[in-house]
Amino acid sequence: MYSYYKGYMENKPRFAVEPFSASIDYSAQSLADENDFRERYMKELRKKRQQGINNYFGIDELLEERRQVNQQQMKTPGRRGEIIKHEEIDKEILRRLKKEAQI
């Protein structure tokens, strides 16, 4: 493991796990890619059907998509793609509820 001399360890607390710092690329290209991904995923979500809206009683495709994203997030936690998908699913559900409330 690591060898520390006594004076160093007296002043520093021990951590069971090293601190994690995610390296996120904020370059213009990565932001453009993220926006492109959001737009494509938003269009895909608008095609999915949801129970209770327009009297559709089949499989709730929007909730099924959320379940799949949750399962993928459990397998590979911390991926930016799954975080974006959750945000976009939430936005789509809110958009549909607002649209339904206006009618």
DSSP file (Angstrom, degrees, kcal/mol; ACC not computed):
  #  RESIDUE AA STRUCTURE BP1 BP2  ACC     N-H-->O    O-->H-N    N-H-->O    O-->H-N    TCO  KAPPA ALPHA  PHI   PSI    X-CA   Y-CA   Z-CA
    1    1 A M              0   0    0      0, 0.0     2,-0.3     0, 0.0     0, 0.0   0.000 360.0 360.0 360.0-146.1    0.0    0.0    0.0
    2    2 A Y        -     0   0    0      2,-0.0     2,-0.6     0, 0.0     0, 0.0  -0.702 360.0-143.1 -96.0 147.2    1.2    3.5    0.7
    3    3 A S        -     0   0    0     -2,-0.3     2,-0.4     2,-0.0     0, 0.0  -0.952  22.0-179.6-111.9 121.5    4.0    4.4    3.1
    4    4 A Y        -     0   0    0     -2,-0.6     2,-0.2     2,-0.0    -2,-0.0  -0.917  25.5-125.7-116.3 141.9    3.5    7.5    5.1
    5    5 A Y    >>  -     0   0    0     -2,-0.4     4,-1.5     1,-0.1     3,-0.9  -0.585  32.3-108.5 -83.6 156.4    5.8    9.0    7.6
    6    6 A K  H 3> S+     0   0    0      1,-0.3     4,-1.4    -2,-0.2    -1,-0.1   0.826 113.4  55.6 -57.8 -41.2    4.3    9.7   11.0
    7    7 A G  H 3> S+     0   0    0      1,-0.2     4,-0.7     2,-0.2    -1,-0.3   0.844 106.7  51.6 -63.8 -33.7    4.3   13.5   10.8
    8    8 A Y  H X> S+     0   0    0     -3,-0.9     4,-1.0     1,-0.2     3,-0.6   0.916 109.3  48.8 -68.5 -43.5    2.3   13.5    7.5
    9    9 A M  H 3< S+     0   0    0     -4,-1.5    -1,-0.2     1,-0.2    -2,-0.2   0.747  99.9  65.6 -72.9 -24.0   -0.4   11.3    8.9
   10   10 A E  H 3< S+     0   0    0     -4,-1.4    -1,-0.2     1,-0.2    -2,-0.2   0.840 110.2  36.9 -66.7 -30.7   -1.0   13.3   12.1
   11   11 A N  H << S+     0   0    0     -4,-0.7    -1,-0.2    -3,-0.6    -2,-0.2   0.657 109.1  68.0 -96.0 -17.5   -2.2   16.3   10.1
   12   12 A K  S  < S-     0   0    0     -4,-1.0     2,-0.1     0, 0.0    -1,-0.0  -0.883  76.3-130.2-110.2 132.1   -4.1   14.6    7.3
   13   13 A P        -     0   0    0      0, 0.0     2,-0.4     0, 0.0    -2,-0.1  -0.441  26.9-117.6 -73.0 153.0   -7.4   12.6    7.8
   14   14 A R        -     0   0    0     -2,-0.1     2,-0.4    -5,-0.0     3,-0.1  -0.731  22.7-155.7 -92.2 140.6   -7.6    9.1    6.2
   15   15 A F        -     0   0    0     -2,-0.4     3,-0.1     1,-0.1     0, 0.0  -0.951  14.2-151.2-114.9 135.3  -10.2    8.4    3.6
   16   16 A A  S    S+     0   0    0     -2,-0.4     2,-0.4     1,-0.2    -1,-0.1   0.851  92.4  30.5 -69.4 -33.4  -11.4    4.9    2.9
   17   17 A V  S    S-     0   0    0     -3,-0.1    -1,-0.2     3,-0.0     3,-0.1  -0.978  93.2-113.2-126.3 138.1  -12.0    5.9   -0.7
   18   18 A E        -     0   0    0     -2,-0.4    -2,-0.0     1,-0.1     2,-0.0  -0.415  46.9 -92.6 -65.9 143.9  -10.0    8.4   -2.6
   19   19 A P        -     0   0    0      0, 0.0     2,-0.5     0, 0.0    -1,-0.1  -0.330  41.8-135.9 -59.0 138.0  -12.0   11.5   -3.6
   20   20 A F        -     0   0    0     -3,-0.1     2,-0.5     2,-0.0    -3,-0.0  -0.833  21.7-177.2-101.0 130.3  -13.6   11.2   -7.0
   21   21 A S        -     0   0    0     -2,-0.5     2,-0.3     2,-0.0     0, 0.0  -0.962  18.6-142.8-127.7 116.1  -13.5   14.1   -9.5
   22   22 A A        -     0   0    0     -2,-0.5     2,-0.9     1,-0.1    56,-0.0  -0.576  11.9-137.6 -76.8 133.0  -15.3   13.6  -12.8
   23   23 A S        -     0   0    0     -2,-0.3     2,-0.5     2,-0.0    -1,-0.1  -0.818  25.0-172.8 -93.3 108.2  -13.5   15.1  -15.7
   24   24 A I        -     0   0    0     -2,-0.9     2,-0.7     2,-0.0    -2,-0.0  -0.871  19.8-135.5-105.1 130.6  -16.2   16.8  -17.7
   25   25 A D        +     0   0    0     -2,-0.5    -2,-0.0     1,-0.1     0, 0.0  -0.764  22.5 179.0 -88.8 114.8  -15.2   18.2  -21.1
   26   26 A Y        +     0   0    0     -2,-0.7    -1,-0.1     4,-0.1    -2,-0.0   0.007  32.4 135.5-103.6  27.1  -16.8   21.6  -21.5
   27   27 A S  S  > S-     0   0    0      1,-0.1     4,-2.1     4,-0.0     5,-0.2  -0.257  70.3-108.3 -71.6 165.2  -15.4   22.4  -24.9
   28   28 A A  H  > S+     0   0    0      1,-0.2     4,-2.2     2,-0.2     5,-0.2   0.866 118.6  53.6 -62.8 -36.6  -17.6   23.8  -27.6
   29   29 A Q  H  > S+     0   0    0      2,-0.2     4,-2.4     1,-0.2    -1,-0.2   0.914 108.8  47.7 -66.5 -42.6  -17.6   20.5  -29.5
   30   30 A S  H  > S+     0   0    0      2,-0.2     4,-2.3     1,-0.2    -2,-0.2   0.891 112.4  49.5 -67.8 -37.4  -18.8   18.5  -26.5
   31   31 A L  H  X S+     0   0    0     -4,-2.1     4,-2.4     2,-0.2    -1,-0.2   0.888 111.2  49.4 -67.1 -37.9  -21.5   21.0  -25.8
   32   32 A A  H  X S+     0   0    0     -4,-2.2     4,-2.3     2,-0.2    -2,-0.2   0.901 111.4  49.7 -65.8 -40.1  -22.6   20.9  -29.4
   33   33 A D  H  X S+     0   0    0     -4,-2.4     4,-2.5     2,-0.2    -2,-0.2   0.903 110.6  50.1 -63.9 -40.6  -22.7   17.1  -29.3
   34   34 A E  H  X S+     0   0    0     -4,-2.3     4,-2.5     2,-0.2    -2,-0.2   0.915 111.1  48.0 -65.0 -43.1  -24.7   17.2  -26.1
   35   35 A N  H  X S+     0   0    0     -4,-2.4     4,-2.3     2,-0.2    -1,-0.2   0.892 111.6  50.7 -64.3 -39.1  -27.3   19.6  -27.6
   36   36 A D  H  X S+     0   0    0     -4,-2.3     4,-2.4     2,-0.2    -2,-0.2   0.916 110.7  49.1 -63.2 -43.4  -27.5   17.5  -30.7
   37   37 A F  H  X S+     0   0    0     -4,-2.5     4,-2.5     1,-0.2     5,-0.2   0.916 110.5  50.8 -61.5 -43.8  -28.1   14.4  -28.5
   38   38 A R  H  X S+     0   0    0     -4,-2.5     4,-2.5     1,-0.2    -2,-0.2   0.916 110.5  48.9 -60.4 -44.1  -30.8   16.2  -26.5
   39   39 A E  H  X S+     0   0    0     -4,-2.3     4,-2.0     2,-0.2    -2,-0.2   0.928 113.4  45.8 -63.3 -45.5  -32.6   17.3  -29.7
   40   40 A R  H  X S+     0   0    0     -4,-2.4     4,-1.8     1,-0.2    -1,-0.2   0.906 114.9  47.3 -65.1 -41.0  -32.5   13.8  -31.2
   41   41 A Y  H  X S+     0   0    0     -4,-2.5     4,-2.3     2,-0.2    -1,-0.2   0.873 109.4  54.0 -69.2 -36.9  -33.7   12.1  -28.0
   42   42 A M  H  X S+     0   0    0     -4,-2.5     4,-1.8    -5,-0.2    -1,-0.2   0.910 108.8  48.8 -63.1 -42.2  -36.5   14.7  -27.5
   43   43 A K  H  X S+     0   0    0     -4,-2.0     4,-0.7     1,-0.2    -1,-0.2   0.883 111.1  50.8 -64.2 -37.7  -37.8   13.9  -31.0
   44   44 A E  H >X S+     0   0    0     -4,-1.8     3,-0.7     1,-0.2     4,-0.5   0.892 109.1  50.8 -66.6 -39.4  -37.7   10.2  -30.2
   45   45 A L  H >< S+     0   0    0     -4,-2.3     3,-1.1     1,-0.2    -1,-0.2   0.848 101.8  60.8 -67.8 -33.5  -39.6   10.7  -26.9
   46   46 A R  H 3< S+     0   0    0     -4,-1.8    -1,-0.2     1,-0.3    -2,-0.2   0.748 100.4  56.6 -66.3 -21.5  -42.3   12.7  -28.7
   47   47 A K  H << S+     0   0    0     -4,-0.7    -1,-0.3    -3,-0.7    -2,-0.2   0.690  88.7  96.1 -80.0 -19.1  -43.1    9.6  -30.8
   48   48 A K  S << S-     0   0    0     -3,-1.1     2,-0.2    -4,-0.5    12,-0.0  -0.453  72.3-129.7 -78.4 144.3  -43.7    7.4  -27.7
   49   49 A R        -     0   0    0     -2,-0.1    13,-1.2    10,-0.1    12,-1.1  -0.593  17.0-157.3 -94.7 155.4  -47.2    6.9  -26.5
   50   50 A Q    >   -     0   0    0      3,-0.2     3,-1.1    -2,-0.2     6,-0.4  -0.985  22.4-109.5-133.8 140.9  -48.4    7.3  -22.9
   51   51 A Q  T 3  S+     0   0    0     -2,-0.4     6,-0.2     1,-0.2     3,-0.1  -0.356  99.6  24.8 -66.8 147.1  -51.4    5.9  -21.1
   52   52 A G  T 3  S+     0   0    0      4,-1.4     2,-0.5     1,-0.2     3,-0.3   0.228  97.1 101.2  86.9 -15.7  -54.2    8.2  -20.2
   53   53 A I  S X  S-     0   0    0     -3,-1.1     3,-0.7     3,-0.2    -3,-0.2  -0.915 100.2  -4.9-105.9 127.1  -53.4   10.7  -23.0
   54   54 A N  T 3  S-     0   0    0     -2,-0.5    -1,-0.2     1,-0.2    -3,-0.0   0.791 121.6 -74.8  59.7  30.9  -55.7   10.4  -26.0
   55   55 A N  T 3  S+     0   0    0     -3,-0.3     2,-0.6     1,-0.2    -1,-0.2   0.850  80.7 162.2  54.8  41.7  -57.3    7.3  -24.5
   56   56 A Y    <   +     0   0    0     -3,-0.7    -4,-1.4    -6,-0.4    -3,-0.2  -0.839  14.8 176.7 -93.2 123.9  -54.4    5.1  -25.2
   57   57 A F        +     0   0    0     -2,-0.6     3,-0.1    -6,-0.2    -1,-0.1   0.147  46.4  95.1-115.6  17.9  -54.6    1.9  -23.1
   58   58 A G  S    S-     0   0    0      1,-0.2     2,-0.2    -8,-0.1    -7,-0.1   0.081  91.1 -36.3 -87.3-155.8  -51.6   -0.1  -24.3
   59   59 A I        -     0   0    0      1,-0.1     2,-1.3    -9,-0.1    -1,-0.2  -0.464  60.6-120.7 -68.1 134.0  -48.1   -0.2  -22.9
   60   60 A D     >  -     0   0    0      1,-0.2     4,-2.0    -2,-0.2   -10,-0.2  -0.649  30.8-173.0 -78.1  97.4  -46.9    3.1  -21.5
   61   61 A E  H  > S+     0   0    0     -2,-1.3     4,-1.9   -12,-1.1    -1,-0.2   0.800  78.3  55.9 -67.4 -30.3  -43.9    3.6  -23.8
   62   62 A L  H  > S+     0   0    0    -13,-1.2     4,-1.7     2,-0.2    -1,-0.2   0.919 110.6  43.4 -69.6 -43.5  -42.6    6.6  -21.9
   63   63 A L  H  > S+     0   0    0      2,-0.2     4,-2.2     1,-0.2    -2,-0.2   0.850 111.4  55.5 -69.8 -33.0  -42.5    4.9  -18.6
   64   64 A E  H  X S+     0   0    0     -4,-2.0     4,-2.1     2,-0.2    -2,-0.2   0.886 106.1  51.4 -64.1 -38.4  -40.9    1.8  -20.2
   65   65 A E  H  X S+     0   0    0     -4,-1.9     4,-2.2     2,-0.2    -2,-0.2   0.897 108.3  51.8 -63.8 -40.5  -38.2    4.1  -21.6
   66   66 A R  H  X S+     0   0    0     -4,-1.7     4,-2.4     2,-0.2    -2,-0.2   0.899 108.2  51.6 -63.4 -40.4  -37.6    5.4  -18.0
   67   67 A R  H  X S+     0   0    0     -4,-2.2     4,-2.3     1,-0.2    -2,-0.2   0.917 109.8  49.3 -62.0 -42.7  -37.3    1.9  -16.7
   68   68 A Q  H  X S+     0   0    0     -4,-2.1     4,-2.3     1,-0.2    -1,-0.2   0.895 110.9  49.4 -64.1 -40.1  -34.7    1.0  -19.3
   69   69 A V  H  X S+     0   0    0     -4,-2.2     4,-2.3     2,-0.2    -1,-0.2   0.897 110.3  51.5 -66.2 -39.7  -32.7    4.1  -18.5
   70   70 A N  H  X S+     0   0    0     -4,-2.4     4,-1.7     2,-0.2    -2,-0.2   0.910 110.5  48.5 -62.7 -42.3  -32.8    3.3  -14.8
   71   71 A Q  H  X S+     0   0    0     -4,-2.3     4,-1.5     1,-0.2    -2,-0.2   0.914 112.4  48.1 -64.3 -42.5  -31.6   -0.3  -15.5
   72   72 A Q  H  X S+     0   0    0     -4,-2.3     4,-2.4     1,-0.2    -1,-0.2   0.868 109.2  54.1 -65.5 -35.7  -28.7    1.1  -17.7
   73   73 A Q  H  < S+     0   0    0     -4,-2.3    -1,-0.2     1,-0.2    -2,-0.2   0.830 105.3  53.2 -69.4 -31.1  -27.8    3.6  -15.0
   74   74 A M  H  < S+     0   0    0     -4,-1.7    -1,-0.2     1,-0.2    -2,-0.2   0.856 111.8  46.3 -69.3 -33.7  -27.5    0.9  -12.4
   75   75 A K  H  < S+     0   0    0     -4,-1.5    -2,-0.2     1,-0.3    -1,-0.2   0.907 130.8  19.2 -73.8 -41.9  -25.1   -1.0  -14.7
   76   76 A T  S >< S-     0   0    0     -4,-2.4     3,-0.9    -5,-0.1    -1,-0.3  -0.714  84.1-165.6-131.3  80.5  -23.0    2.0  -15.6
   77   77 A P  T 3   +     0   0    0      0, 0.0    -3,-0.1     0, 0.0    -4,-0.1  -0.313  66.1  28.3 -69.4 149.6  -23.5    4.8  -13.0
   78   78 A G  T 3  S+     0   0    0      1,-0.3     2,-0.3    -5,-0.1    -5,-0.1   0.464  75.7 145.4  87.0   2.0  -22.4    8.3  -13.6
   79   79 A R    <>  -     0   0    0     -3,-0.9     4,-1.3     1,-0.1     3,-0.4  -0.577  48.8-139.2 -77.3 136.3  -22.7    8.4  -17.4
   80   80 A R  H  > S+     0   0    0     -2,-0.3     4,-2.4     1,-0.2     5,-0.2   0.818  97.4  63.5 -63.3 -33.4  -23.7   11.7  -18.8
   81   81 A G  H  > S+     0   0    0      1,-0.2     4,-2.3     2,-0.2    -1,-0.2   0.904 103.1  46.4 -61.0 -43.7  -26.0   10.1  -21.3
   82   82 A E  H  > S+     0   0    0     -3,-0.4     4,-2.3     2,-0.2    -1,-0.2   0.866 111.1  53.0 -68.6 -34.9  -28.3    8.6  -18.8
   83   83 A I  H  X S+     0   0    0     -4,-1.3     4,-2.0     2,-0.2    -2,-0.2   0.926 110.7  47.3 -63.9 -44.0  -28.5   11.8  -16.8
   84   84 A I  H  X S+     0   0    0     -4,-2.4     4,-2.6     1,-0.2    -2,-0.2   0.903 109.9  53.6 -63.1 -41.8  -29.5   13.7  -20.0
   85   85 A K  H  X S+     0   0    0     -4,-2.3     4,-2.5     1,-0.2     5,-0.2   0.913 107.7  50.2 -61.6 -42.8  -32.1   11.0  -20.8
   86   86 A H  H  X S+     0   0    0     -4,-2.3     4,-2.3     1,-0.2    -1,-0.2   0.928 111.5  48.9 -60.2 -44.3  -33.7   11.4  -17.3
   87   87 A E  H  X S+     0   0    0     -4,-2.0     4,-2.2     1,-0.2    -2,-0.2   0.916 112.8  47.1 -61.9 -43.1  -33.9   15.2  -17.8
   88   88 A E  H  X S+     0   0    0     -4,-2.6     4,-2.3     2,-0.2    -1,-0.2   0.863 110.2  52.0 -69.9 -35.7  -35.4   14.9  -21.2
   89   89 A I  H  X S+     0   0    0     -4,-2.5     4,-2.4     2,-0.2    -1,-0.2   0.924 110.7  49.1 -64.7 -43.2  -38.0   12.3  -20.0
   90   90 A D  H  X S+     0   0    0     -4,-2.3     4,-2.4     1,-0.2    -2,-0.2   0.922 111.5  49.0 -60.4 -44.2  -39.0   14.6  -17.2
   91   91 A K  H  X S+     0   0    0     -4,-2.2     4,-2.5     1,-0.2    -1,-0.2   0.892 111.1  50.1 -62.4 -40.1  -39.3   17.5  -19.6
   92   92 A E  H  X S+     0   0    0     -4,-2.3     4,-2.3     2,-0.2    -2,-0.2   0.909 110.2  49.1 -67.7 -41.5  -41.5   15.5  -22.0
   93   93 A I  H  X S+     0   0    0     -4,-2.4     4,-2.3     2,-0.2    -2,-0.2   0.925 113.4  47.2 -63.2 -43.8  -43.8   14.3  -19.2
   94   94 A L  H  X S+     0   0    0     -4,-2.4     4,-2.6     1,-0.2     5,-0.2   0.900 110.1  53.1 -63.9 -40.1  -44.2   17.9  -18.0
   95   95 A R  H  X S+     0   0    0     -4,-2.5     4,-2.1     1,-0.2    -1,-0.2   0.913 111.0  46.8 -60.2 -42.9  -44.8   19.1  -21.6
   96   96 A R  H  X S+     0   0    0     -4,-2.3     4,-2.4     2,-0.2    -1,-0.2   0.886 111.7  50.4 -68.8 -38.2  -47.6   16.6  -22.0
   97   97 A L  H  X S+     0   0    0     -4,-2.3     4,-2.1     2,-0.2    -2,-0.2   0.909 111.7  47.8 -66.3 -40.5  -49.2   17.4  -18.7
   98   98 A K  H  X S+     0   0    0     -4,-2.6     4,-1.5     2,-0.2    -2,-0.2   0.903 112.3  49.7 -64.0 -40.8  -49.2   21.1  -19.5
   99   99 A K  H  X S+     0   0    0     -4,-2.1     4,-0.8    -5,-0.2    -2,-0.2   0.899 112.1  47.9 -65.2 -40.1  -50.6   20.4  -22.9
  100  100 A E  H  < S+     0   0    0     -4,-2.4     3,-0.3     1,-0.2    -1,-0.2   0.856 109.4  53.4 -68.2 -35.4  -53.4   18.2  -21.4
  101  101 A A  H  < S+     0   0    0     -4,-2.1    -1,-0.2     1,-0.2    -2,-0.2   0.803 104.4  56.0 -70.8 -28.3  -54.2   20.9  -18.8
  102  102 A Q  H  <        0   0    0     -4,-1.5    -1,-0.2     1,-0.2    -2,-0.2   0.753 360.0 360.0 -74.0 -23.9  -54.7   23.5  -21.4
  103  103 A I     <        0   0    0     -4,-0.8    -1,-0.2    -3,-0.3    -2,-0.2   0.477 360.0 360.0 -76.9 360.0  -57.3   21.5  -23.2
